[in-house]
Amino acid sequence: MLVSDFNFKLPEECIALRPSVPRETAKLLVVCNDSKDFIDKHVLDLPCFFRKGDVLVVNDTKVICARLKGTRKRGDTQASIEVLLHQRIDLSCWKAFVRPSKKLKLKESIIFISGADELSAIVTEKMSSGEVVLQFNVSGAVLDTSIAQHGELPLPPYIMSKRKADAQDSSDYQTIFAQQEGAVAAPTAGLHLTSELVDQIQNLGVTIETVTLHVGAGTFLPVKSEDTDDHVMHGEWGNLCQDTTRKLNLARKNGGRIIAVGTTTLRLLESATDSNGIINPFSGETCIFMIPGYKFKSADVLLTNFHLPKSTLFMLVCAFCGVDTMKAAYTHAISNNYRFYSYGDASLLFRNTKDI
C-alpha cells in the first residue's frame, strides 16, 4: 500500500502538550467493529464496555531518562552533542540517535560528565539507519544510576519543539504500571488509567495481566518510503511469561475477550501468537509491522491514543478496524476537538472480524 493512503489533515492545535487532569477525564471515542456510528465518551466510562471474564493486558515498561547532553572531543576540538538512547545491547552498550551526527566519527569520545564520576562513551559503530552504537565507560547498575541522575526524560519530538520537559512530566509520562526500566517512550494508552479506575474494572470481574515491551525511539521515526512494503520496522524488546500466556489462553477458551492497552501491548501479543491463535511465551525483539490485510490473532479490543498521519501506528489501527472506518473516526475526532498523540485523548477499538 502507499504510505499516502494513510494521510489526513491534522491541525496543529489538535496535538496535546499536556495530559488531561485527572487522567480519566480524557475523551474516549468508541469504535465498534465496522460501524461508523461512533460513541463519544470519557475514559472514566471504560468499565461500561467491559464484562466479567475479560482480560485487560497492560505494558509495565518504565521510561528512563534517556536523553543525554555531552561534548564530542577530537583532539583539542570540542562540540556539543545530544544523545537519545534507543535500545540497550548489553550491560555497557546502547544504540542511540545523536544530534548533530554527520561529523561524528568512529572511535570518538563523548563526555557527558567529567571528574571523579565520569560518564563517557566511545562510538563503536555508525549504522545506515542513522543510529550509532555507544560503549560506555561504566556498565550495569552503575551505568543505569548515572543515566538516571544525569539524563533527561525523552518527551516526544513534537512536544520538545514546543517546550522543555519539566518536573510534572516525571509523573505525567509514566503509567501506574511502570516497573521494568528500559523504555525511551511511554506506552501512552496506559497513561489514562488510574488506580481508582482499575479497581472499578477489576470489580466487574475483569482481570489485569502485564507484559513488557520496551518502547524505542523508533516509534517517533517518520515513514520515509512511498510504499509500505519498503518500510523497515524498528525493533523493540519484549517479554511475555508462561504464566501470563496460560491465563490469557484460558480466558479466551472461556469466552473472555483480550483487551490490549496500547499498540505496544498489541505488538507483543501478536508476536507471541501462533497461527492457531495460541499465545505462547515470548522473550526477544519484535519487528512486527501491521498494515491493512494483516490478520489479528490475539486481541479483540484495543485501547489506544490518536496517532499522527502516515505513521506506522495509524496504519496499525487501520489494520485493526479498517481504513475507511478509522479515517471516518479520525475525521469525527478532529471535528469534535479530540486531542492527539502521547498526551491526548483515547479511542476504544473493537476489532473488525470481517475482511478489511
N, C-alpha and C positions, 0 to 999 in steps of 0.2 A: 504494500500500500504506500501511497505517497504521504510524506510527513505533512504536507499542506492540507491533507484531508482532515487533520486534527487541529486546524487553526480556527480561532474565533477571536472576536474583538473584545478585549478585556480593558475597561477603563482603569487607569492607574489608581484612581481613588478607591477601587474595589479591593486592593491589596492591603491587608491588615498589618499595622505596625505594632499593635499591642493586642493581647487577647481580651476577650470579654471577661468582665468581673461581676459576679462569680463565674467560674468557668462554665457551669452548666446552663447559664443563661444565653449561651451562643445559640444562634438559629440552627435548625435541623431541617433539611429538605429530605423527605421520604420519597423514594423512587421504587415503586412496586412493579417488579418484573418488566414487561414491555409497555406498561401503561404510561401515558403522558398526562394522567391526572395526578399531578404532584401534590403532596401534602406538606403544608408549611407548619412546622412545629418548632420546639426548642429542645436542646439536648436533655433538659430535665424531664422531657416526655418519653425518653427512651424506654423505660420499663413498660409502657403501653404496647410496645411492639415485640416484646419477648414473652416466652412462655416456659412453663416448667419442663425441664429436660434439655433445654438449650444449653450450649456451652459458649461462653464469651472467652475468646482467646486474645491475650494481650502480649505485647512485647515488653520485656523487662530490661532492655538495654538502657544504659545511663550515658548521657552526653559528657564527654571530657572537655577540658579547656584546651582544645586542640590548635588554637591559633597562637603562634609564637612569633615574636619580633626579635630580629637579630641583626648581626653585622657580618657581611661577607668580607673575608680577608684574603688578599692576594698580594703578597709581599708587603709593601708599605701602603698599598691602596686598600681603602675600606669603602663599603657601600651598604646602605640599609637594605634589609630584605625581610619579607614577611612569609611565613611558612604556615600552611594548613595541613596538619597531619591527616592522612586519608585512611590508611589501613596498616595495621601492625603486621610485621613479617615475623619477627622473633623478639626476644627479650630486649634487644638494643636497637633494632632496625624498624623503621617506618617508611611506607610510601607516603609521599607528600606532594602537594602542589606548592609552588613557590612563585613569588612575585617581587621584582621582575625576574624572569627566568632565562632570558636569552643570553645574558653574559655569564651565567653561572656555569662553571666548568667542572669536570670530573676531578675528584680529589681535593676540591676546595673546601675550606673550613668555614662553618657558620658559627659565630659565637653568640649565644643567647644570654648567658650570664657569665661574667668573668669573676675571678677571685677564687677564694678557697672552695666555694660551692659551684665551681664552673659547670655550666651546661653548654655543650657544644656538639657539633655533628660534622661528619665528612660526607660529601656527596660521592656515593659509590656507584651510582648508575643514573643515567638520564634516559627516560623512556620515550618512545614515539608518541605516546598518549599525552605527553606534557608533564607527566609525573617525574619525580626523582626518588631515589632511594637514599635515605639518610641513616648513617651509622653513628649513633650517639656515643658519647664518652662514658656514659653510665648505663646501667641496664636494670631490668626487673622493677622491683618496688621502689628503688632509689630514683629511677627514671620517671616512674609514674608520679611519685611525690613531687619531683621537680617540675613536671609538666603542670600538675595541679596548682602549684604555687605561683608559677611564672606565666602560665598560659592564659588566654582569654577564651571566653565562651564563643564558639563559632556560629554566630547567628547567620541565617541565610543571606546571600549577597544583596538581595533586593531590600532587606532591612538595613544592612550595614551601609548601603549607599545613602540612606536617609538619616540614620542616627547610629551612635555607638552603643554597644552593649553596656548595660548598667546592672546595678545590684538586683533590681527587680527581675531581670531576665534569668538570674541564677535559679529562681524558683519557677518562673513562668515557663521556662524552656526545658523543664524536666517533668515527666509523668509521675504519678503517685506510685507507679510500679517499678520505677527505676532502681535497679540493683546491680546489674552486671556492667561494669565500666568498659567502654570501648567504642561507643558511637561518637561521630563527629557531627551528627544532625539528629534532631529528636524524631521519634515516631509520633508525629504530631496529632494523629487521631486520638491517641491516648491522653493528650493534654486536656481534653474536655471532661474526663471522668474524675469525679471527686470521691472521697471515701463514703460520703453520705449517699451518693447516687449508686455506688457499687453495692452498698448494703441493701438498698431498695431492690436492686436487680437480683441479688442473691436470695432475698426473702421470697421471691417469686418461684424459687426452685431452680434458678439458673446457676450453673457452676462457673467458676473463673479458673482458667488454666493459663500458664505463662510459657512463652517461648522466648528465645533470644535471637535477635538479628541486629548486629551492629551496623547501623546506618552509616554509609560512607558519604564523602563529599561528592561523589559521582552523581548522587541524586539531584544535584543542582546543575549538572552539566547540560548544556543545550544539545539537542539532536542536530548534528551538522550535516548529515546525509539527506538527500532528497527522497530516498526510498527507505522504508523501514527495514527492508532486507539487508541494507548496507550498514545498519547501525550496530555497533559493538556495545553490548550492555555492560555496565560496570559490575564488578563482583562485590559481594558483601558476605561476611562470615556469619553463620547462624548455627544454632544448636536446638534440637528438639529431642527430649529424652524419651526413653521407652515407656516410663510410667505415664507420661502425658499422652503419648500416642495410644496407649491402651484405653485410657479414659475417653479420648476423642472417638475412637472407633466404636466403643461400646455405646456412647451416646447416639451416634448415628444409627447403629443397629437397633436401638430402642426408639427411633423416631425423632430424636432431638436434632436441632439444627446447629451447625457450627457458624458462629458469628465472629468474623475476623475483625479485630480492631486495628485498622490501618493497612495500607498496602504492603508495609514491611512484613507484617504477620502473614498476610496472604501469600507473599512471595515465598516465604519459608514453608508454609503448609503445602503449597503446590509443588515445591521442590522435593518434598518428602512423601508425596502421594503417588502410588503406582497406578498403572492403567486400570486396575480393578477397583480403584477408589479406596484402597487401604493406605492409611497414613503410617509411615514407618519412621523409626528413629533416624535422625539426620545430624551430622556434625561436619561442617566444612563450608566451603564457599559456594554460593549460588550466583549464577549469572542469568537466571531465567528472565525472559523478555516476553511479556504477554500483550498481544495485539489482537484485534478482532479476528475471529477464526479459531482462537485458542479455546480448547475445551476444559473448563474448570472441573476439578475432581474433588476438591476438599470443602471449601466454604460455601455456605448457602446465602449468607448475608455479609455485607461489608460496611463497616463504619469508617468513613474517610473524610478528609477535608476537600476543599475545592482546589483544583490544580491548574497550572498555567497552560496556555495554548502550546500545542506542538510538543508537550512534554511526554516522557515515557509513562508518567503517572496518569495523565489524561487518556493515553492510549489504553492503559490497563482498565480503567473504569468503563471505557467504551467496549472493551472485550467482555467485561462482566455483564453489562446491561444492554449493549447495542449502541452503535454510533449515533443513529438518529435520536434514540431516547436520551442519551447523555448530552447531545448538542441542544436538544429542547430543554433539558433540565438546567443546563448552564445558562441558556438564554433566560429562562424563568428566574434563576438565581440572580443574575445581573440586573434584571428588571425590578427585582424585589429587594435590592440593596443587601444581598448576602455578601459576606466578607471572605476573601480568598486567601488561600495558602496557609503557611505554618501556624499563624496566629488567628486564622479566620474561622468561619463557621463550618458546620459539618453536614454530611449527607449520609443517609442510611439507604443502602442499595440492596434490593432483593434480586438475586441473580436471575437473569433471563435463561430459562431452560429450553427455549426454542432455538432454532438455528439463527445465528446472528450474521 
